[in-house]
């Protein structure tokens, strides 16, 4: 069965702004809607009830994507929490079916934050903010976007401020929109982004 629509649940408006640019490039003609929340805890608190509600009316050709930040926490425990919420709602997940049956929910974790995905496509950062150092991805601290210590949001702010941008603080929605507008999903070096992208590409190819 081809997929007709994807419902995407994210933590905050900056994620919504980024995905508004990225999803059409991955999903092609499949329609989607992105629903943002007031942070990670708000999303996690509301997720069980929302999935229960989806389970009562979701059309068979719709899918649900849940995207949360790892935030230096226990990603295995977070993934279990997401998977359990789907299971209690009677919704099959991509992780549990492992290709043996059509899944309804895919849970994806940005490790450790959305900004890791921006470090994974430094050409997009350069296109949005031309004064940034082209050699950032070769520096040991930034070489693996998913292993940047001290917080990827803070790291991105540091790099952009070092290039003369946003001296008074990083406007997350503006930055997310600007960088995502230049991102190439096929070229991203962040492993967590690649897992996210591949789940959506699977829907597009169905």
ChimeraX commands (.cxc) that place a marker at each C-alpha (Angstrom):
marker #1 position 0.00,0.00,0.00 radius 0.5
marker #1 position 1.36,3.41,-0.92 radius 0.5
marker #1 position 1.58,6.01,1.87 radius 0.5
marker #1 position -0.77,8.97,1.58 radius 0.5
marker #1 position 0.27,11.17,4.50 radius 0.5
marker #1 position 2.77,11.43,7.33 radius 0.5
marker #1 position 1.98,13.02,10.71 radius 0.5
marker #1 position 5.16,14.30,12.36 radius 0.5
marker #1 position 5.39,15.06,16.09 radius 0.5
marker #1 position 8.34,17.24,17.19 radius 0.5
marker #1 position 9.46,19.01,20.35 radius 0.5
marker #1 position 9.49,22.65,19.34 radius 0.5
marker #1 position 8.99,25.19,16.54 radius 0.5
marker #1 position 12.66,25.11,15.43 radius 0.5
marker #1 position 12.29,21.44,14.51 radius 0.5
marker #1 position 9.05,22.23,12.72 radius 0.5
marker #1 position 10.81,24.99,10.76 radius 0.5
marker #1 position 13.63,22.68,9.68 radius 0.5
marker #1 position 11.40,19.78,8.71 radius 0.5
marker #1 position 9.13,22.02,6.66 radius 0.5
marker #1 position 12.10,22.36,4.28 radius 0.5
marker #1 position 13.50,18.83,4.56 radius 0.5
marker #1 position 10.44,16.61,4.35 radius 0.5
marker #1 position 9.40,17.51,0.78 radius 0.5
marker #1 position 12.91,16.60,-0.41 radius 0.5
marker #1 position 12.65,13.15,1.16 radius 0.5
marker #1 position 8.96,12.32,0.86 radius 0.5
marker #1 position 8.39,13.71,-2.62 radius 0.5
marker #1 position 4.64,14.04,-3.31 radius 0.5
marker #1 position 3.53,12.49,0.00 radius 0.5
marker #1 position 1.69,15.07,2.09 radius 0.5
marker #1 position 2.65,15.74,5.69 radius 0.5
marker #1 position 1.86,17.83,8.73 radius 0.5
marker #1 position 4.32,18.78,11.47 radius 0.5
marker #1 position 2.97,19.28,15.01 radius 0.5
marker #1 position 5.31,21.08,17.42 radius 0.5
marker #1 position 5.14,21.08,21.22 radius 0.5
marker #1 position 6.42,23.21,24.07 radius 0.5
marker #1 position 9.62,21.23,24.48 radius 0.5
marker #1 position 10.64,17.62,24.96 radius 0.5
marker #1 position 8.80,17.01,28.23 radius 0.5
marker #1 position 5.58,18.40,26.78 radius 0.5
marker #1 position 5.84,16.04,23.81 radius 0.5
marker #1 position 6.65,13.03,25.98 radius 0.5
marker #1 position 3.79,13.79,28.37 radius 0.5
marker #1 position 1.24,14.13,25.58 radius 0.5
marker #1 position 2.53,11.35,23.33 radius 0.5
marker #1 position 0.64,8.39,24.89 radius 0.5
marker #1 position -2.69,10.18,24.64 radius 0.5
marker #1 position -2.03,11.40,21.12 radius 0.5
marker #1 position -1.07,7.93,19.91 radius 0.5
marker #1 position -4.16,6.47,21.57 radius 0.5
marker #1 position -6.26,9.02,19.69 radius 0.5
marker #1 position -4.50,8.32,16.39 radius 0.5
marker #1 position -5.07,4.62,16.90 radius 0.5
marker #1 position -8.84,5.15,16.86 radius 0.5
marker #1 position -9.11,6.91,13.51 radius 0.5
marker #1 position -5.83,6.82,11.56 radius 0.5
marker #1 position -6.42,5.86,7.91 radius 0.5
marker #1 position -4.48,2.77,6.79 radius 0.5
marker #1 position -2.27,4.75,4.42 radius 0.5
marker #1 position -1.14,7.29,7.04 radius 0.5
marker #1 position 2.07,7.03,9.08 radius 0.5
marker #1 position 3.36,8.75,12.23 radius 0.5
marker #1 position 6.92,9.99,12.78 radius 0.5
marker #1 position 8.04,11.02,16.28 radius 0.5
marker #1 position 11.27,13.06,16.48 radius 0.5
marker #1 position 12.88,13.93,19.83 radius 0.5
marker #1 position 16.31,15.11,20.96 radius 0.5
marker #1 position 18.56,12.77,22.90 radius 0.5
marker #1 position 19.82,15.66,25.08 radius 0.5
marker #1 position 22.77,13.71,26.48 radius 0.5
marker #1 position 20.38,11.28,28.14 radius 0.5
marker #1 position 19.98,7.51,27.92 radius 0.5
marker #1 position 18.87,7.09,24.31 radius 0.5
marker #1 position 17.97,3.42,24.82 radius 0.5
marker #1 position 15.64,4.30,27.69 radius 0.5
marker #1 position 14.13,7.14,25.65 radius 0.5
marker #1 position 13.57,4.83,22.68 radius 0.5
marker #1 position 11.89,2.26,24.95 radius 0.5
marker #1 position 9.58,4.96,26.27 radius 0.5
marker #1 position 8.59,5.96,22.74 radius 0.5
marker #1 position 8.14,2.37,21.63 radius 0.5
marker #1 position 6.04,1.53,24.71 radius 0.5
marker #1 position 3.71,4.45,24.04 radius 0.5
marker #1 position 3.07,3.16,20.53 radius 0.5
marker #1 position 2.62,-0.40,21.74 radius 0.5
marker #1 position 0.03,0.62,24.35 radius 0.5
marker #1 position -1.87,2.43,21.60 radius 0.5
marker #1 position -1.87,-0.75,19.50 radius 0.5
marker #1 position 0.31,0.80,16.79 radius 0.5
marker #1 position 3.10,-1.19,15.14 radius 0.5
marker #1 position 6.48,0.53,15.03 radius 0.5
marker #1 position 9.26,0.31,12.49 radius 0.5
marker #1 position 11.64,-1.04,15.12 radius 0.5
marker #1 position 9.36,-3.89,16.22 radius 0.5
marker #1 position 8.23,-5.04,12.77 radius 0.5
marker #1 position 11.74,-5.06,11.28 radius 0.5
marker #1 position 10.32,-5.38,7.80 radius 0.5
marker #1 position 8.00,-8.30,8.61 radius 0.5
marker #1 position 4.82,-6.18,8.47 radius 0.5
marker #1 position 3.76,-2.63,7.56 radius 0.5
marker #1 position 4.57,-0.25,10.39 radius 0.5
marker #1 position 2.56,2.77,11.53 radius 0.5
marker #1 position 4.97,4.65,13.83 radius 0.5
marker #1 position 8.66,5.42,13.45 radius 0.5
marker #1 position 10.46,6.84,16.50 radius 0.5
marker #1 position 13.60,8.81,15.74 radius 0.5
marker #1 position 16.10,10.45,18.10 radius 0.5
marker #1 position 18.34,13.36,17.09 radius 0.5
marker #1 position 21.62,12.66,18.87 radius 0.5
marker #1 position 22.01,14.74,20.78 radius 0.5
marker #1 position 19.98,17.65,19.39 radius 0.5
marker #1 position 18.57,18.87,16.09 radius 0.5
marker #1 position 21.67,21.02,15.61 radius 0.5
marker #1 position 23.77,17.85,15.18 radius 0.5
marker #1 position 22.00,17.44,11.83 radius 0.5
marker #1 position 23.20,20.91,10.83 radius 0.5
marker #1 position 26.80,19.98,11.67 radius 0.5
marker #1 position 26.23,16.92,9.47 radius 0.5
marker #1 position 25.71,19.16,6.43 radius 0.5
marker #1 position 28.28,21.90,6.88 radius 0.5
marker #1 position 27.87,23.02,3.26 radius 0.5
marker #1 position 24.32,24.03,4.17 radius 0.5
marker #1 position 25.58,26.01,7.17 radius 0.5
marker #1 position 28.10,27.76,4.92 radius 0.5
marker #1 position 25.43,28.55,2.35 radius 0.5
marker #1 position 23.25,30.15,5.03 radius 0.5
marker #1 position 26.13,31.87,6.85 radius 0.5
marker #1 position 29.05,32.38,4.44 radius 0.5
marker #1 position 31.52,33.71,7.02 radius 0.5
marker #1 position 31.73,30.45,8.99 radius 0.5
marker #1 position 35.00,28.52,8.87 radius 0.5
marker #1 position 35.01,25.92,6.07 radius 0.5
marker #1 position 37.33,23.73,8.13 radius 0.5
marker #1 position 34.95,23.16,11.06 radius 0.5
marker #1 position 34.06,19.54,10.06 radius 0.5
marker #1 position 37.78,18.65,10.08 radius 0.5
marker #1 position 38.27,19.78,13.67 radius 0.5
marker #1 position 38.34,16.89,16.14 radius 0.5
marker #1 position 35.49,18.29,18.25 radius 0.5
marker #1 position 33.11,18.50,15.29 radius 0.5
marker #1 position 34.21,15.57,13.15 radius 0.5
marker #1 position 31.35,13.31,14.29 radius 0.5
marker #1 position 28.17,15.42,14.47 radius 0.5
marker #1 position 26.51,12.98,16.88 radius 0.5
marker #1 position 29.40,13.02,19.36 radius 0.5
marker #1 position 29.93,16.75,19.87 radius 0.5
marker #1 position 30.48,17.32,23.58 radius 0.5
marker #1 position 28.88,20.11,25.56 radius 0.5
marker #1 position 25.71,20.38,23.50 radius 0.5
marker #1 position 25.32,20.84,19.75 radius 0.5
marker #1 position 23.10,23.92,20.17 radius 0.5
marker #1 position 25.84,25.58,22.21 radius 0.5
marker #1 position 28.48,24.44,19.73 radius 0.5
marker #1 position 26.60,25.90,16.77 radius 0.5
marker #1 position 26.06,29.15,18.63 radius 0.5
marker #1 position 29.79,29.30,19.41 radius 0.5
marker #1 position 30.79,28.76,15.78 radius 0.5
marker #1 position 28.28,31.24,14.38 radius 0.5
marker #1 position 29.16,33.90,16.95 radius 0.5
marker #1 position 32.83,33.35,16.18 radius 0.5
marker #1 position 32.04,34.21,12.57 radius 0.5
marker #1 position 30.27,37.40,13.61 radius 0.5
marker #1 position 26.66,36.22,13.64 radius 0.5
marker #1 position 24.09,36.51,16.47 radius 0.5
marker #1 position 26.19,38.19,19.11 radius 0.5
marker #1 position 23.18,38.51,21.40 radius 0.5
marker #1 position 22.16,34.84,21.16 radius 0.5
marker #1 position 21.11,32.23,18.64 radius 0.5
marker #1 position 17.52,32.59,17.31 radius 0.5
marker #1 position 16.76,28.90,16.94 radius 0.5
marker #1 position 13.81,29.09,14.57 radius 0.5
marker #1 position 15.50,31.55,12.24 radius 0.5
marker #1 position 18.70,29.52,12.14 radius 0.5
marker #1 position 16.87,26.22,11.63 radius 0.5
marker #1 position 14.89,27.66,8.74 radius 0.5
marker #1 position 17.95,29.23,7.12 radius 0.5
marker #1 position 20.19,26.15,7.30 radius 0.5
marker #1 position 17.53,23.57,6.45 radius 0.5
marker #1 position 16.69,25.56,3.34 radius 0.5
marker #1 position 20.09,24.54,1.93 radius 0.5
marker #1 position 20.40,20.99,3.27 radius 0.5
marker #1 position 20.91,17.98,1.02 radius 0.5
marker #1 position 19.40,14.94,2.80 radius 0.5
marker #1 position 21.53,12.53,0.79 radius 0.5
marker #1 position 24.80,14.15,1.87 radius 0.5
marker #1 position 24.31,14.45,5.64 radius 0.5
marker #1 position 27.09,12.91,7.75 radius 0.5
marker #1 position 25.06,12.64,10.99 radius 0.5
marker #1 position 24.21,9.01,11.64 radius 0.5
marker #1 position 21.03,9.95,13.52 radius 0.5
marker #1 position 19.93,12.03,10.53 radius 0.5
marker #1 position 20.65,9.14,8.18 radius 0.5
marker #1 position 18.42,6.83,10.24 radius 0.5
marker #1 position 15.67,9.47,10.20 radius 0.5
marker #1 position 16.06,10.00,6.45 radius 0.5
marker #1 position 16.06,6.30,5.62 radius 0.5
marker #1 position 12.78,5.69,7.47 radius 0.5
marker #1 position 11.11,8.41,5.43 radius 0.5
marker #1 position 12.73,7.29,2.17 radius 0.5
marker #1 position 11.26,3.86,2.82 radius 0.5
marker #1 position 7.80,5.44,2.86 radius 0.5
marker #1 position 8.47,7.36,-0.33 radius 0.5
marker #1 position 9.55,4.17,-2.09 radius 0.5
marker #1 position 6.54,2.15,-0.91 radius 0.5
marker link #1:1,2 radius 0.2
marker link #1:2,3 radius 0.2
marker link #1:3,4 radius 0.2
marker link #1:4,5 radius 0.2
marker link #1:5,6 radius 0.2
marker link #1:6,7 radius 0.2
marker link #1:7,8 radius 0.2
marker link #1:8,9 radius 0.2
marker link #1:9,10 radius 0.2
marker link #1:10,11 radius 0.2
marker link #1:11,12 radius 0.2
marker link #1:12,13 radius 0.2
marker link #1:13,14 radius 0.2
marker link #1:14,15 radius 0.2
marker link #1:15,16 radius 0.2
marker link #1:16,17 radius 0.2
marker link #1:17,18 radius 0.2
marker link #1:18,19 radius 0.2
marker link #1:19,20 radius 0.2
marker link #1:20,21 radius 0.2
marker link #1:21,22 radius 0.2
marker link #1:22,23 radius 0.2
marker link #1:23,24 radius 0.2
marker link #1:24,25 radius 0.2
marker link #1:25,26 radius 0.2
marker link #1:26,27 radius 0.2
marker link #1:27,28 radius 0.2
marker link #1:28,29 radius 0.2
marker link #1:29,30 radius 0.2
marker link #1:30,31 radius 0.2
marker link #1:31,32 radius 0.2
marker link #1:32,33 radius 0.2
marker link #1:33,34 radius 0.2
marker link #1:34,35 radius 0.2
marker link #1:35,36 radius 0.2
marker link #1:36,37 radius 0.2
marker link #1:37,38 radius 0.2
marker link #1:38,39 radius 0.2
marker link #1:39,40 radius 0.2
marker link #1:40,41 radius 0.2
marker link #1:41,42 radius 0.2
marker link #1:42,43 radius 0.2
marker link #1:43,44 radius 0.2
marker link #1:44,45 radius 0.2
marker link #1:45,46 radius 0.2
marker link #1:46,47 radius 0.2
marker link #1:47,48 radius 0.2
marker link #1:48,49 radius 0.2
marker link #1:49,50 radius 0.2
marker link #1:50,51 radius 0.2
marker link #1:51,52 radius 0.2
marker link #1:52,53 radius 0.2
marker link #1:53,54 radius 0.2
marker link #1:54,55 radius 0.2
marker link #1:55,56 radius 0.2
marker link #1:56,57 radius 0.2
marker link #1:57,58 radius 0.2
marker link #1:58,59 radius 0.2
marker link #1:59,60 radius 0.2
marker link #1:60,61 radius 0.2
marker link #1:61,62 radius 0.2
marker link #1:62,63 radius 0.2
marker link #1:63,64 radius 0.2
marker link #1:64,65 radius 0.2
marker link #1:65,66 radius 0.2
marker link #1:66,67 radius 0.2
marker link #1:67,68 radius 0.2
marker link #1:68,69 radius 0.2
marker link #1:69,70 radius 0.2
marker link #1:70,71 radius 0.2
marker link #1:71,72 radius 0.2
marker link #1:72,73 radius 0.2
marker link #1:73,74 radius 0.2
marker link #1:74,75 radius 0.2
marker link #1:75,76 radius 0.2
marker link #1:76,77 radius 0.2
marker link #1:77,78 radius 0.2
marker link #1:78,79 radius 0.2
marker link #1:79,80 radius 0.2
marker link #1:80,81 radius 0.2
marker link #1:81,82 radius 0.2
marker link #1:82,83 radius 0.2
marker link #1:83,84 radius 0.2
marker link #1:84,85 radius 0.2
marker link #1:85,86 radius 0.2
marker link #1:86,87 radius 0.2
marker link #1:87,88 radius 0.2
marker link #1:88,89 radius 0.2
marker link #1:89,90 radius 0.2
marker link #1:90,91 radius 0.2
marker link #1:91,92 radius 0.2
marker link #1:92,93 radius 0.2
marker link #1:93,94 radius 0.2
marker link #1:94,95 radius 0.2
marker link #1:95,96 radius 0.2
marker link #1:96,97 radius 0.2
marker link #1:97,98 radius 0.2
marker link #1:98,99 radius 0.2
marker link #1:99,100 radius 0.2
marker link #1:100,101 radius 0.2
marker link #1:101,102 radius 0.2
marker link #1:102,103 radius 0.2
marker link #1:103,104 radius 0.2
marker link #1:104,105 radius 0.2
marker link #1:105,106 radius 0.2
marker link #1:106,107 radius 0.2
marker link #1:107,108 radius 0.2
marker link #1:108,109 radius 0.2
marker link #1:109,110 radius 0.2
marker link #1:110,111 radius 0.2
marker link #1:111,112 radius 0.2
marker link #1:112,113 radius 0.2
marker link #1:113,114 radius 0.2
marker link #1:114,115 radius 0.2
marker link #1:115,116 radius 0.2
marker link #1:116,117 radius 0.2
marker link #1:117,118 radius 0.2
marker link #1:118,119 radius 0.2
marker link #1:119,120 radius 0.2
marker link #1:120,121 radius 0.2
marker link #1:121,122 radius 0.2
marker link #1:122,123 radius 0.2
marker link #1:123,124 radius 0.2
marker link #1:124,125 radius 0.2
marker link #1:125,126 radius 0.2
marker link #1:126,127 radius 0.2
marker link #1:127,128 radius 0.2
marker link #1:128,129 radius 0.2
marker link #1:129,130 radius 0.2
marker link #1:130,131 radius 0.2
marker link #1:131,132 radius 0.2
marker link #1:132,133 radius 0.2
marker link #1:133,134 radius 0.2
marker link #1:134,135 radius 0.2
marker link #1:135,136 radius 0.2
marker link #1:136,137 radius 0.2
marker link #1:137,138 radius 0.2
marker link #1:138,139 radius 0.2
marker link #1:139,140 radius 0.2
marker link #1:140,141 radius 0.2
marker link #1:141,142 radius 0.2
marker link #1:142,143 radius 0.2
marker link #1:143,144 radius 0.2
marker link #1:144,145 radius 0.2
marker link #1:145,146 radius 0.2
marker link #1:146,147 radius 0.2
marker link #1:147,148 radius 0.2
marker link #1:148,149 radius 0.2
marker link #1:149,150 radius 0.2
marker link #1:150,151 radius 0.2
marker link #1:151,152 radius 0.2
marker link #1:152,153 radius 0.2
marker link #1:153,154 radius 0.2
marker link #1:154,155 radius 0.2
marker link #1:155,156 radius 0.2
marker link #1:156,157 radius 0.2
marker link #1:157,158 radius 0.2
marker link #1:158,159 radius 0.2
marker link #1:159,160 radius 0.2
marker link #1:160,161 radius 0.2
marker link #1:161,162 radius 0.2
marker link #1:162,163 radius 0.2
marker link #1:163,164 radius 0.2
marker link #1:164,165 radius 0.2
marker link #1:165,166 radius 0.2
marker link #1:166,167 radius 0.2
marker link #1:167,168 radius 0.2
marker link #1:168,169 radius 0.2
marker link #1:169,170 radius 0.2
marker link #1:170,171 radius 0.2
marker link #1:171,172 radius 0.2
marker link #1:172,173 radius 0.2
marker link #1:173,174 radius 0.2
marker link #1:174,175 radius 0.2
marker link #1:175,176 radius 0.2
marker link #1:176,177 radius 0.2
marker link #1:177,178 radius 0.2
marker link #1:178,179 radius 0.2
marker link #1:179,180 radius 0.2
marker link #1:180,181 radius 0.2
marker link #1:181,182 radius 0.2
marker link #1:182,183 radius 0.2
marker link #1:183,184 radius 0.2
marker link #1:184,185 radius 0.2
marker link #1:185,186 radius 0.2
marker link #1:186,187 radius 0.2
marker link #1:187,188 radius 0.2
marker link #1:188,189 radius 0.2
marker link #1:189,190 radius 0.2
marker link #1:190,191 radius 0.2
marker link #1:191,192 radius 0.2
marker link #1:192,193 radius 0.2
marker link #1:193,194 radius 0.2
marker link #1:194,195 radius 0.2
marker link #1:195,196 radius 0.2
marker link #1:196,197 radius 0.2
marker link #1:197,198 radius 0.2
marker link #1:198,199 radius 0.2
marker link #1:199,200 radius 0.2
marker link #1:200,201 radius 0.2
marker link #1:201,202 radius 0.2
marker link #1:202,203 radius 0.2
marker link #1:203,204 radius 0.2
marker link #1:204,205 radius 0.2
marker link #1:205,206 radius 0.2
view
